[in-house]
Amino acid sequence: MQSTVLVSSFAEIAREKEIDRDTLQVIIEDVFRAMIKKRYGADDPEAFQIVFNPDNGDYQILHVREVVEDYDLEDPVTQIEYTDAVAIDEEYDIEDQVAVQIHIEDFGRRAVQAALQTFRQRIRDIEKENIHREYSELIDEIVVGEIYQTRRREVLVLHNKTELVLPRPEQIQKDRYRKGDMLRAVVLDVDRDAGASPQVIISRVAPVFIERLFELEVPEIYDGIIEIKKIVRLPGERAKMAVISHDDRVDPVGACVGVKGSRIHAVVRELGGENIDVVPWTDHPIEFIKRSLAPAKPIAVELNDDLVPPRARVTVPADEVSMAIGRGGQNIRLASMLTGYELDVYRDIKSDEEDVDIDEFSDAIPPEIIQKLKDIGCDTAKAVLELQPSELARRTDLSEEQAQKITWLMEAEFERDPEATVDGKPLDDATVSAELVESTDEATDDPEVRAEGDASADAGDPAEVDPEAETFTEADGAPADVAEADTAEDDTAEADELTDAPSA
């Protein structure tokens, strides 16, 4: 290979990889010194001088040796006999320095090929280091790239000629990815030991993704006037964001929403219609719990900080139990994550109302079923009787037969038709209780049951939305009535009633 061709190859590779001039010079010098060491067995910087001009591709490799008397040669790398020096130039004398230029062709074809391979490897190493450094500085920042490949477990995105990986756990389940589409996400991590090159992991489910989107849409957040204290989310379904204003003249909720939802609409659309509750932050835990459970309006909150994690007993009006729990337990689960308290929701019982606590049936109903009833807000007998057996079965994942038997037991505390039957046959309390225990033993129950279980039922008319905490949907970019969203009659039909957002 001609020397000019080799140097041109070095320069071309460097341009493709965007290697700067100084780095290219260092790499080429290292490559040449590796070739020298392989041929001469030594790499003395004083014996071998490399001069390289990356601007025009000119280079020189000089072998400098000291002239010694004939037969006094000790090191052929650093010394040359007088006879050999005179053969080069008659004017050389003892102790003179003889500089002879070495050409690439003198190293041989194999050495040249090895040099080219070494150069490419050095370029790859520098490229990997640059990628790692660049994207490490972009962690928790938004990047926009083009989808170029979709796989079963991941989506590959190109950003500035770098491959980014969006794993399935970091994808919003409702999203659909097509080759050629532009994708926005945050850099989650950079795995340096991921094989040939660092693996850049991006995410669309991380809470910081919502924070960065709001910074783009709300200038007050970007400027630090409004601070996002905490964000929790169920990706693709619902999120809660606690905000506080450092300027008394600025309403944090109204600023995040914008006029008629103009600001929040872009965020909701980017998240595929994910509902967002904007909650005013407060350091008072009881007040913060009340705000976090919006649209429900708790009557009382009792804290128990001695437990780990701490728990709170929340009492809400009878017609807002389902609203507080939310569809599929979303509202209470997010409120627990936001406040740091495990929340137990209880129905308010009026003093003049005759009712029986659900725990009074513990001798007849297995504890697993009692817990499921509590999870959907049915902590009293009348709360259970407000539901049809079919609806009760749907919300608690019990069979309709079990729901009928539970309803039959509850009716016994008030008024029961003596001729009422279950499955066409009259039953007494003992028989019903025994069959419930038997059916429970045969079923596979979820061990993690609490007040945030599956509860999406309607419990009376929806309440008015708390002006300090609103939910927003993608329907038409405006704040949606939370009570409407969380107390929908049918899972397949959900309408958002829009209201004017508070002004910033």
LUMLOKOL-79787 format. One record per residue (C-alpha): residue number from 0; residue in one letter; x, y, z. Coordinates in nm, 2 decimals. Each point is the difference from the previous one (the first is absolute). Example, Ala and Ser with C-alpha at 12.3 -4.5 7.8 and 13.67 -1.06 7.14 Angstrom:
// residues 2
{0, 'a', {1.23, -0.45, 0.78}}
{1, 's', {0.14, 0.34, -0.07}}
***
This chain:
// residues 504
{0, 'm', {0.00, 0.00, 0.00}}
{1, 'q', {0.14, 0.34, -0.09}}
{2, 's', {0.07, 0.24, 0.29}}
{3, 't', {-0.23, 0.27, -0.15}}
{4, 'v', {-0.29, -0.25, -0.02}}
{5, 'l', {0.05, -0.11, 0.36}}
{6, 'v', {0.01, 0.36, 0.13}}
{7, 's', {-0.31, 0.08, -0.22}}
{8, 's', {-0.18, -0.29, 0.16}}
{9, 'f', {0.08, 0.13, 0.35}}
{10, 'a', {-0.13, 0.34, -0.09}}
{11, 'e', {-0.32, -0.13, -0.16}}
{12, 'i', {-0.08, -0.22, 0.30}}
{13, 'a', {0.06, 0.29, 0.23}}
{14, 'r', {-0.23, 0.23, -0.19}}
{15, 'e', {-0.28, -0.26, 0.01}}
{16, 'k', {0.03, -0.05, 0.37}}
{17, 'e', {0.04, 0.38, 0.06}}
{18, 'i', {0.34, -0.04, 0.16}}
{19, 'd', {0.17, 0.34, 0.07}}
{20, 'r', {0.34, 0.09, -0.15}}
{21, 'd', {0.21, -0.04, 0.32}}
{22, 't', {-0.15, -0.33, 0.09}}
{23, 'l', {0.06, -0.13, -0.35}}
{24, 'q', {0.37, 0.11, 0.02}}
{25, 'v', {0.04, -0.19, 0.33}}
{26, 'i', {-0.16, -0.31, -0.13}}
{27, 'i', {0.21, -0.01, -0.32}}
{28, 'e', {0.32, 0.05, 0.20}}
{29, 'd', {-0.09, -0.29, 0.23}}
{30, 'v', {-0.07, -0.22, -0.30}}
{31, 'f', {0.33, 0.08, -0.16}}
{32, 'r', {0.19, -0.07, 0.33}}
{33, 'a', {-0.18, -0.33, 0.03}}
{34, 'm', {0.13, -0.09, -0.35}}
{35, 'i', {0.35, 0.12, 0.09}}
{36, 'k', {0.01, -0.21, 0.32}}
{37, 'k', {-0.12, -0.31, -0.19}}
{38, 'r', {0.28, 0.03, -0.26}}
{39, 'y', {0.29, 0.13, 0.21}}
{40, 'g', {-0.09, -0.15, 0.34}}
{41, 'a', {0.02, 0.34, 0.16}}
{42, 'd', {-0.17, 0.34, 0.00}}
{43, 'd', {0.25, 0.26, 0.12}}
{44, 'p', {-0.16, 0.35, -0.05}}
{45, 'e', {0.35, 0.14, -0.06}}
{46, 'a', {0.09, -0.26, -0.26}}
{47, 'f', {-0.32, 0.02, -0.19}}
{48, 'q', {-0.16, 0.34, -0.07}}
{49, 'i', {-0.34, 0.02, -0.16}}
{50, 'v', {-0.11, 0.32, -0.17}}
{51, 'f', {-0.36, 0.01, -0.12}}
{52, 'n', {-0.21, 0.28, -0.15}}
{53, 'p', {-0.37, -0.10, 0.01}}
{54, 'd', {-0.11, 0.30, -0.21}}
{55, 'n', {0.16, -0.13, -0.32}}
{56, 'g', {0.09, -0.35, 0.10}}
{57, 'd', {0.38, 0.04, -0.02}}
{58, 'y', {0.20, -0.21, 0.24}}
{59, 'q', {0.36, -0.10, 0.07}}
{60, 'i', {0.15, -0.28, 0.21}}
{61, 'l', {0.37, 0.07, 0.07}}
{62, 'h', {0.24, -0.26, 0.15}}
{63, 'v', {0.27, 0.20, 0.18}}
{64, 'r', {0.32, -0.19, 0.10}}
{65, 'e', {0.34, 0.10, 0.13}}
{66, 'v', {0.32, -0.07, -0.20}}
{67, 'v', {0.24, -0.23, 0.18}}
{68, 'e', {0.33, -0.17, -0.09}}
{69, 'd', {-0.01, -0.31, -0.20}}
{70, 'y', {-0.04, -0.31, 0.21}}
{71, 'd', {-0.11, 0.21, 0.30}}
{72, 'l', {-0.37, -0.04, -0.08}}
{73, 'e', {-0.20, -0.09, 0.32}}
{74, 'd', {-0.36, 0.10, -0.09}}
{75, 'p', {-0.09, 0.00, -0.37}}
{76, 'v', {-0.32, 0.19, 0.08}}
{77, 't', {0.18, 0.30, 0.13}}
{78, 'q', {0.35, -0.04, -0.16}}
{79, 'i', {0.15, -0.03, -0.34}}
{80, 'e', {0.35, -0.10, -0.10}}
{81, 'y', {0.22, 0.26, -0.17}}
{82, 't', {0.03, -0.20, -0.32}}
{83, 'd', {-0.37, -0.02, -0.04}}
{84, 'a', {-0.04, 0.37, 0.08}}
{85, 'v', {0.25, 0.11, -0.26}}
{86, 'a', {-0.18, -0.21, -0.25}}
{87, 'i', {-0.30, 0.22, 0.05}}
{88, 'd', {0.19, 0.32, 0.00}}
{89, 'e', {0.38, 0.05, -0.01}}
{90, 'e', {-0.01, 0.30, 0.23}}
{91, 'y', {-0.11, -0.20, 0.31}}
{92, 'd', {0.25, -0.04, 0.28}}
{93, 'i', {0.02, -0.18, 0.33}}
{94, 'e', {-0.28, 0.11, 0.25}}
{95, 'd', {-0.20, 0.16, -0.27}}
{96, 'q', {-0.38, -0.06, -0.02}}
{97, 'v', {-0.12, -0.18, -0.31}}
{98, 'a', {-0.37, 0.05, -0.09}}
{99, 'v', {-0.14, -0.24, -0.25}}
{100, 'q', {-0.37, 0.01, -0.12}}
{101, 'i', {-0.20, -0.32, 0.04}}
{102, 'h', {-0.28, -0.05, -0.25}}
{103, 'i', {-0.32, -0.19, 0.06}}
{104, 'e', {0.09, -0.25, -0.27}}
{105, 'd', {0.31, -0.09, 0.20}}
{106, 'f', {-0.21, -0.16, 0.28}}
{107, 'g', {-0.16, -0.25, -0.24}}
{108, 'r', {-0.36, -0.08, -0.10}}
{109, 'r', {-0.10, -0.18, 0.32}}
{110, 'a', {0.12, 0.28, 0.22}}
{111, 'v', {-0.20, 0.25, -0.20}}
{112, 'q', {-0.32, -0.20, 0.02}}
{113, 'a', {0.06, -0.04, 0.38}}
{114, 'a', {0.05, 0.37, 0.03}}
{115, 'l', {-0.33, 0.07, -0.18}}
{116, 'q', {-0.18, -0.24, 0.22}}
{117, 't', {0.16, 0.16, 0.31}}
{118, 'f', {-0.11, 0.34, -0.12}}
{119, 'r', {-0.36, -0.11, -0.04}}
{120, 'q', {-0.01, -0.16, 0.34}}
{121, 'r', {0.14, 0.32, 0.16}}
{122, 'i', {-0.27, 0.20, -0.18}}
{123, 'r', {-0.27, -0.24, 0.13}}
{124, 'd', {0.13, 0.04, 0.35}}
{125, 'i', {-0.01, 0.38, -0.02}}
{126, 'e', {-0.34, -0.02, -0.16}}
{127, 'k', {-0.13, -0.21, 0.29}}
{128, 'e', {0.15, 0.23, 0.25}}
{129, 'n', {-0.16, 0.30, -0.16}}
{130, 'i', {-0.34, -0.16, -0.01}}
{131, 'h', {0.03, -0.10, 0.37}}
{132, 'r', {0.10, 0.35, 0.10}}
{133, 'e', {-0.26, 0.18, -0.22}}
{134, 'y', {-0.30, -0.20, 0.11}}
{135, 's', {0.11, -0.02, 0.37}}
{136, 'e', {-0.03, 0.37, 0.00}}
{137, 'l', {-0.35, -0.03, -0.16}}
{138, 'i', {-0.14, -0.24, 0.27}}
{139, 'd', {-0.36, 0.12, 0.10}}
{140, 'e', {-0.01, 0.23, -0.30}}
{141, 'i', {-0.23, -0.04, -0.30}}
{142, 'v', {0.13, -0.12, -0.34}}
{143, 'v', {-0.19, -0.03, -0.32}}
{144, 'g', {0.10, -0.27, -0.25}}
{145, 'e', {-0.14, -0.20, -0.29}}
{146, 'i', {-0.13, -0.35, 0.04}}
{147, 'y', {0.19, -0.23, -0.24}}
{148, 'q', {-0.08, -0.34, 0.14}}
{149, 't', {-0.27, -0.15, 0.22}}
{150, 'r', {0.07, -0.33, 0.17}}
{151, 'r', {-0.21, -0.22, 0.24}}
{152, 'r', {0.18, 0.12, 0.31}}
{153, 'e', {0.14, 0.34, -0.10}}
{154, 'v', {-0.02, 0.29, -0.25}}
{155, 'l', {0.32, 0.13, -0.15}}
{156, 'v', {0.02, 0.38, -0.06}}
{157, 'l', {0.27, 0.20, -0.19}}
{158, 'h', {0.12, 0.32, 0.16}}
{159, 'n', {0.29, 0.18, -0.15}}
{160, 'k', {0.11, -0.32, -0.17}}
{161, 't', {0.00, -0.18, 0.34}}
{162, 'e', {-0.22, -0.29, 0.08}}
{163, 'l', {-0.23, 0.04, 0.30}}
{164, 'v', {-0.20, -0.29, 0.15}}
{165, 'l', {-0.35, 0.03, 0.13}}
{166, 'p', {-0.07, -0.32, 0.19}}
{167, 'r', {-0.35, -0.13, 0.04}}
{168, 'p', {-0.02, 0.08, 0.38}}
{169, 'e', {0.08, 0.36, -0.09}}
{170, 'q', {-0.28, 0.03, -0.26}}
{171, 'i', {-0.35, 0.13, 0.05}}
{172, 'q', {-0.22, -0.30, -0.07}}
{173, 'k', {-0.25, 0.20, -0.20}}
{174, 'd', {0.27, 0.14, -0.24}}
{175, 'r', {0.04, -0.14, -0.35}}
{176, 'y', {0.34, 0.02, -0.16}}
{177, 'r', {0.06, 0.01, -0.37}}
{178, 'k', {0.32, 0.02, -0.20}}
{179, 'g', {0.08, 0.35, -0.10}}
{180, 'd', {-0.20, 0.17, 0.27}}
{181, 'm', {0.16, 0.26, 0.23}}
{182, 'l', {0.02, -0.10, 0.36}}
{183, 'r', {0.05, 0.21, 0.31}}
{184, 'a', {0.14, -0.15, 0.32}}
{185, 'v', {0.24, 0.07, 0.29}}
{186, 'v', {0.35, -0.16, 0.03}}
{187, 'l', {-0.03, -0.24, 0.29}}
{188, 'd', {0.34, -0.16, 0.01}}
{189, 'v', {0.32, -0.07, -0.19}}
{190, 'd', {0.14, -0.36, 0.02}}
{191, 'r', {0.37, 0.02, -0.08}}
{192, 'd', {0.06, -0.38, 0.02}}
{193, 'a', {-0.27, -0.09, -0.25}}
{194, 'g', {0.22, -0.15, -0.27}}
{195, 'a', {0.13, 0.17, -0.31}}
{196, 's', {-0.12, 0.35, 0.10}}
{197, 'p', {-0.17, 0.16, 0.30}}
{198, 'q', {-0.37, -0.07, 0.02}}
{199, 'v', {-0.21, 0.31, 0.05}}
{200, 'i', {-0.33, -0.08, 0.18}}
{201, 'i', {-0.29, 0.24, -0.05}}
{202, 's', {-0.34, 0.01, 0.17}}
{203, 'r', {-0.35, 0.13, -0.04}}
{204, 'v', {-0.14, -0.12, 0.33}}
{205, 'a', {0.25, 0.17, 0.24}}
{206, 'p', {-0.16, 0.27, 0.21}}
{207, 'v', {0.27, 0.24, -0.11}}
{208, 'f', {-0.13, -0.02, -0.35}}
{209, 'i', {-0.32, 0.18, 0.11}}
{210, 'e', {0.22, 0.26, 0.18}}
{211, 'r', {0.21, 0.07, -0.31}}
{212, 'l', {-0.32, 0.03, -0.21}}
{213, 'f', {-0.14, 0.26, 0.24}}
{214, 'e', {0.32, 0.19, -0.01}}
{215, 'l', {-0.03, 0.03, -0.37}}
{216, 'e', {-0.36, 0.12, 0.02}}
{217, 'v', {-0.01, 0.21, 0.32}}
{218, 'p', {0.26, 0.28, 0.01}}
{219, 'e', {-0.06, 0.06, 0.37}}
{220, 'i', {0.13, -0.36, 0.07}}
{221, 'y', {0.30, 0.05, -0.22}}
{222, 'd', {0.08, 0.33, 0.17}}
{223, 'g', {-0.04, -0.15, 0.35}}
{224, 'i', {-0.30, 0.21, 0.10}}
{225, 'i', {-0.20, -0.32, 0.03}}
{226, 'e', {0.16, -0.31, 0.14}}
{227, 'i', {-0.11, -0.36, -0.07}}
{228, 'k', {0.03, -0.16, 0.34}}
{229, 'k', {-0.09, -0.36, -0.10}}
{230, 'i', {-0.15, -0.20, -0.28}}
{231, 'v', {-0.15, -0.34, 0.02}}
{232, 'r', {-0.17, -0.18, -0.29}}
{233, 'l', {-0.16, -0.32, -0.14}}
{234, 'p', {0.14, 0.04, -0.35}}
{235, 'g', {-0.27, 0.04, -0.26}}
{236, 'e', {-0.28, 0.02, 0.25}}
{237, 'r', {0.04, 0.27, 0.26}}
{238, 'a', {0.26, 0.22, 0.18}}
{239, 'k', {0.00, 0.24, 0.29}}
{240, 'm', {0.24, 0.29, 0.02}}
{241, 'a', {0.05, 0.22, 0.31}}
{242, 'v', {0.11, 0.35, -0.07}}
{243, 'i', {0.08, 0.31, 0.21}}
{244, 's', {0.04, 0.37, -0.10}}
{245, 'h', {0.29, 0.21, 0.13}}
{246, 'd', {-0.19, 0.31, -0.10}}
{247, 'd', {-0.32, 0.08, 0.18}}
{248, 'r', {-0.13, 0.17, -0.31}}
{249, 'v', {0.02, -0.32, -0.21}}
{250, 'd', {-0.26, -0.28, 0.04}}
{251, 'p', {0.20, -0.32, -0.05}}
{252, 'v', {-0.30, -0.21, -0.12}}
{253, 'g', {-0.12, 0.27, -0.24}}
{254, 'a', {0.34, 0.06, -0.14}}
{255, 'c', {0.05, -0.37, -0.08}}
{256, 'v', {-0.35, -0.02, -0.16}}
{257, 'g', {0.01, 0.31, -0.20}}
{258, 'v', {-0.30, 0.18, -0.16}}
{259, 'k', {-0.26, -0.27, -0.07}}
{260, 'g', {0.27, -0.27, 0.04}}
{261, 's', {0.22, 0.14, -0.27}}
{262, 'r', {0.32, -0.09, 0.18}}
{263, 'i', {-0.09, -0.33, 0.14}}
{264, 'h', {-0.16, -0.12, -0.33}}
{265, 'a', {0.34, -0.06, -0.17}}
{266, 'v', {0.12, -0.21, 0.30}}
{267, 'v', {-0.31, -0.21, 0.01}}
{268, 'r', {0.01, -0.06, -0.38}}
{269, 'e', {0.37, -0.10, 0.02}}
{270, 'l', {-0.09, -0.26, 0.27}}
{271, 'g', {-0.28, -0.15, -0.20}}
{272, 'g', {-0.29, 0.15, 0.20}}
{273, 'e', {0.14, -0.08, 0.34}}
{274, 'n', {-0.21, 0.19, 0.26}}
{275, 'i', {0.20, 0.24, 0.21}}
{276, 'd', {-0.11, 0.13, 0.35}}
{277, 'v', {0.18, 0.32, 0.09}}
{278, 'v', {0.00, 0.03, 0.38}}
{279, 'p', {0.12, 0.30, 0.21}}
{280, 'w', {0.28, -0.10, 0.23}}
{281, 't', {-0.01, 0.05, 0.37}}
{282, 'd', {0.22, -0.11, 0.29}}
{283, 'h', {-0.31, -0.08, 0.21}}
{284, 'p', {-0.05, -0.38, -0.04}}
{285, 'i', {-0.37, -0.01, 0.07}}
{286, 'e', {-0.08, 0.28, -0.24}}
{287, 'f', {0.23, -0.15, -0.26}}
{288, 'i', {-0.18, -0.33, 0.03}}
{289, 'k', {-0.33, 0.17, -0.05}}
{290, 'r', {0.12, 0.18, -0.31}}
{291, 's', {0.16, -0.31, -0.15}}
{292, 'l', {-0.33, -0.19, 0.02}}
{293, 'a', {-0.18, 0.25, -0.22}}
{294, 'p', {-0.26, -0.01, -0.15}}
{295, 'a', {-0.12, -0.16, 0.32}}
{296, 'k', {-0.03, 0.24, 0.30}}
{297, 'p', {0.10, -0.19, 0.32}}
{298, 'i', {-0.18, 0.09, 0.32}}
{299, 'a', {0.27, -0.11, 0.24}}
{300, 'v', {0.35, -0.14, -0.01}}
{301, 'e', {0.17, -0.18, 0.29}}
{302, 'l', {0.37, -0.06, -0.02}}
{303, 'n', {0.20, -0.29, 0.14}}
{304, 'd', {0.37, 0.08, -0.03}}
{305, 'd', {0.11, -0.29, 0.22}}
{306, 'l', {-0.04, -0.25, -0.28}}
{307, 'v', {0.24, -0.07, -0.28}}
{308, 'p', {-0.10, 0.13, -0.24}}
{309, 'p', {-0.23, 0.24, 0.18}}
{310, 'r', {-0.37, -0.04, -0.05}}
{311, 'a', {-0.30, 0.24, -0.01}}
{312, 'r', {-0.37, -0.07, 0.05}}
{313, 'v', {-0.20, 0.22, -0.24}}
{314, 't', {-0.37, 0.05, 0.05}}
{315, 'v', {-0.20, 0.11, -0.30}}
{316, 'p', {-0.37, 0.06, -0.07}}
{317, 'a', {-0.19, -0.32, -0.08}}
{318, 'd', {-0.05, 0.11, -0.36}}
{319, 'e', {0.37, 0.08, -0.06}}
{320, 'v', {0.16, -0.33, 0.10}}
{321, 's', {0.03, -0.13, -0.35}}
{322, 'm', {0.12, 0.35, -0.11}}
{323, 'a', {0.28, -0.01, 0.26}}
{324, 'i', {0.11, -0.34, -0.10}}
{325, 'g', {-0.02, 0.06, -0.37}}
{326, 'r', {-0.03, -0.23, -0.29}}
{327, 'g', {0.20, -0.31, 0.07}}
{328, 'g', {0.13, 0.16, 0.32}}
{329, 'q', {0.20, 0.25, -0.20}}
{330, 'n', {-0.09, 0.31, 0.20}}
{331, 'i', {0.08, -0.14, 0.35}}
{332, 'r', {0.31, -0.18, -0.13}}
{333, 'l', {0.14, 0.32, -0.15}}
{334, 'a', {-0.10, 0.20, 0.31}}
{335, 's', {0.19, -0.25, 0.22}}
{336, 'm', {0.31, 0.03, -0.22}}
{337, 'l', {-0.03, 0.38, 0.00}}
{338, 't', {-0.04, 0.05, 0.38}}
{339, 'g', {0.21, -0.30, 0.12}}
{340, 'y', {-0.29, -0.13, 0.21}}
{341, 'e', {-0.19, -0.32, -0.04}}
{342, 'l', {-0.36, 0.12, -0.03}}
{343, 'd', {-0.30, -0.18, 0.13}}
{344, 'v', {-0.33, 0.14, -0.12}}
{345, 'y', {-0.31, -0.03, 0.22}}
{346, 'r', {-0.36, 0.10, -0.07}}
{347, 'd', {-0.15, 0.26, 0.22}}
{348, 'i', {-0.29, -0.13, 0.20}}
{349, 'k', {-0.26, 0.25, 0.13}}
{350, 's', {-0.09, -0.02, 0.36}}
{351, 'd', {-0.37, -0.06, -0.07}}
{352, 'e', {0.08, -0.27, -0.26}}
{353, 'e', {-0.04, -0.36, 0.09}}
{354, 'd', {0.29, -0.20, -0.13}}
{355, 'v', {0.24, -0.28, 0.09}}
{356, 'd', {0.37, 0.00, -0.04}}
{357, 'i', {0.13, -0.25, -0.25}}
{358, 'd', {0.24, -0.15, 0.26}}
{359, 'e', {-0.31, -0.11, 0.20}}
{360, 'f', {-0.04, -0.28, -0.27}}
{361, 's', {0.35, -0.14, 0.06}}
{362, 'd', {-0.14, -0.32, 0.15}}
{363, 'a', {-0.21, -0.06, -0.32}}
{364, 'i', {0.21, 0.14, -0.28}}
{365, 'p', {0.37, -0.09, -0.05}}
{366, 'p', {0.25, 0.28, 0.06}}
{367, 'e', {0.11, 0.00, -0.36}}
{368, 'i', {-0.34, 0.09, -0.12}}
{369, 'i', {-0.05, 0.26, 0.27}}
{370, 'q', {0.32, 0.16, -0.11}}
{371, 'k', {-0.12, 0.01, -0.36}}
{372, 'l', {-0.32, 0.16, 0.11}}
{373, 'k', {0.20, 0.27, 0.18}}
{374, 'd', {0.22, 0.05, -0.30}}
{375, 'i', {-0.30, 0.13, -0.20}}
{376, 'g', {-0.13, 0.21, 0.29}}
{377, 'c', {-0.26, -0.24, 0.13}}
{378, 'd', {0.09, 0.02, 0.37}}
{379, 't', {-0.36, -0.03, 0.12}}
{380, 'a', {-0.29, -0.23, -0.07}}
{381, 'k', {-0.21, 0.28, -0.17}}
{382, 'a', {0.29, 0.09, -0.22}}
{383, 'v', {0.00, -0.36, -0.13}}
{384, 'l', {-0.38, 0.00, -0.04}}
{385, 'e', {0.02, 0.32, -0.21}}
{386, 'l', {0.15, -0.22, -0.28}}
{387, 'q', {-0.17, -0.27, -0.21}}
{388, 'p', {0.17, -0.34, 0.04}}
{389, 's', {0.12, 0.01, -0.36}}
{390, 'e', {0.16, 0.34, 0.06}}
{391, 'l', {0.15, -0.12, 0.33}}
{392, 'a', {0.15, -0.31, -0.17}}
{393, 'r', {0.15, 0.21, -0.28}}
{394, 'r', {0.18, 0.24, 0.23}}
{395, 't', {0.13, -0.25, 0.25}}
{396, 'd', {0.09, -0.28, -0.25}}
{397, 'l', {-0.23, -0.24, 0.19}}
{398, 's', {-0.25, -0.23, -0.17}}
{399, 'e', {-0.36, 0.11, -0.03}}
{400, 'e', {-0.09, -0.29, 0.23}}
{401, 'q', {0.23, 0.13, 0.27}}
{402, 'a', {-0.14, 0.35, -0.05}}
{403, 'q', {-0.36, -0.12, 0.04}}
{404, 'k', {0.09, -0.19, 0.32}}
{405, 'i', {0.17, 0.31, 0.15}}
{406, 't', {-0.30, 0.21, -0.09}}
{407, 'w', {-0.23, -0.26, 0.16}}
{408, 'l', {0.21, 0.02, 0.33}}
{409, 'm', {-0.01, 0.38, 0.00}}
{410, 'e', {-0.38, 0.00, -0.04}}
{411, 'a', {-0.03, -0.21, 0.31}}
{412, 'e', {0.11, 0.30, 0.21}}
{413, 'f', {-0.29, 0.21, -0.13}}
{414, 'e', {-0.29, -0.16, -0.19}}
{415, 'r', {0.02, -0.33, -0.18}}
{416, 'd', {-0.27, -0.16, -0.20}}
{417, 'p', {-0.07, -0.33, 0.18}}
{418, 'e', {-0.07, -0.16, -0.34}}
{419, 'a', {0.32, 0.13, -0.16}}
{420, 't', {0.22, -0.26, -0.15}}
{421, 'v', {0.35, -0.03, -0.14}}
{422, 'd', {0.04, -0.21, -0.31}}
{423, 'g', {-0.36, -0.10, 0.04}}
{424, 'k', {0.02, -0.14, 0.35}}
{425, 'p', {-0.05, 0.14, 0.35}}
{426, 'l', {0.31, 0.04, 0.21}}
{427, 'd', {0.07, 0.08, 0.36}}
{428, 'd', {0.29, 0.22, 0.12}}
{429, 'a', {0.21, -0.30, 0.10}}
{430, 't', {-0.03, -0.16, -0.34}}
{431, 'v', {0.08, 0.32, -0.18}}
{432, 's', {0.31, 0.06, 0.22}}
{433, 'a', {0.13, -0.35, -0.05}}
{434, 'e', {-0.04, 0.02, -0.38}}
{435, 'l', {0.18, 0.34, -0.01}}
{436, 'v', {0.29, -0.14, 0.20}}
{437, 'e', {0.02, -0.30, -0.23}}
{438, 's', {-0.01, 0.20, -0.32}}
{439, 't', {0.27, 0.23, 0.13}}
{440, 'd', {0.23, -0.28, 0.08}}
{441, 'e', {-0.03, -0.13, -0.36}}
{442, 'a', {0.07, 0.35, -0.15}}
{443, 't', {0.34, 0.15, -0.06}}
{444, 'd', {-0.01, 0.33, 0.18}}
{445, 'd', {0.25, 0.29, -0.04}}
{446, 'p', {0.19, 0.03, 0.33}}
{447, 'e', {0.05, 0.37, -0.05}}
{448, 'v', {-0.34, 0.14, 0.08}}
{449, 'r', {-0.08, 0.34, 0.14}}
{450, 'a', {-0.21, 0.30, -0.05}}
{451, 'e', {0.14, 0.07, -0.35}}
{452, 'g', {-0.15, -0.31, -0.16}}
{453, 'd', {-0.22, -0.01, -0.31}}
{454, 'a', {-0.27, 0.25, 0.06}}
{455, 's', {-0.15, 0.20, -0.29}}
{456, 'a', {-0.36, 0.01, 0.10}}
{457, 'd', {-0.23, 0.29, 0.03}}
{458, 'a', {-0.10, 0.10, 0.35}}
{459, 'g', {-0.26, 0.27, -0.05}}
{460, 'd', {0.02, 0.32, -0.20}}
{461, 'p', {0.35, 0.13, -0.08}}
{462, 'a', {0.12, 0.27, 0.22}}
{463, 'e', {0.12, 0.34, -0.12}}
{464, 'v', {0.37, 0.02, -0.08}}
{465, 'd', {0.23, 0.15, 0.26}}
{466, 'p', {0.12, 0.32, -0.16}}
{467, 'e', {0.35, -0.07, 0.15}}
{468, 'a', {0.04, -0.33, -0.17}}
{469, 'e', {-0.11, -0.09, -0.35}}
{470, 't', {0.03, -0.28, -0.24}}
{471, 'f', {0.07, 0.05, -0.37}}
{472, 't', {-0.06, -0.22, -0.30}}
{473, 'e', {0.08, 0.01, -0.37}}
{474, 'a', {-0.36, 0.03, -0.10}}
{475, 'd', {0.03, 0.36, -0.11}}
{476, 'g', {0.29, 0.14, 0.20}}
{477, 'a', {-0.20, 0.14, 0.29}}
{478, 'p', {-0.03, -0.10, 0.37}}
{479, 'a', {-0.24, -0.29, 0.04}}
{480, 'd', {-0.25, -0.06, 0.28}}
{481, 'v', {0.18, -0.25, 0.22}}
{482, 'a', {-0.32, -0.12, 0.15}}
{483, 'e', {-0.14, -0.09, -0.34}}
{484, 'a', {0.33, -0.18, -0.09}}
{485, 'd', {0.02, -0.21, 0.31}}
{486, 't', {-0.37, -0.09, 0.04}}
{487, 'a', {-0.08, -0.11, -0.35}}
{488, 'e', {-0.28, -0.25, -0.03}}
{489, 'd', {0.16, -0.20, -0.27}}
{490, 'd', {0.37, -0.10, -0.06}}
{491, 't', {-0.04, 0.04, -0.37}}
{492, 'a', {-0.15, 0.35, 0.01}}
{493, 'e', {0.16, 0.29, 0.18}}
{494, 'a', {-0.08, 0.37, -0.06}}
{495, 'd', {0.19, 0.29, 0.13}}
{496, 'e', {-0.20, 0.31, 0.09}}
{497, 'l', {0.22, 0.30, -0.05}}
{498, 't', {0.02, 0.30, 0.22}}
{499, 'd', {0.20, 0.31, -0.02}}
{500, 'a', {0.34, -0.03, 0.15}}
{501, 'p', {0.13, 0.25, 0.26}}
{502, 's', {0.20, 0.27, -0.15}}
{503, 'a', {0.37, 0.04, 0.06}}
***
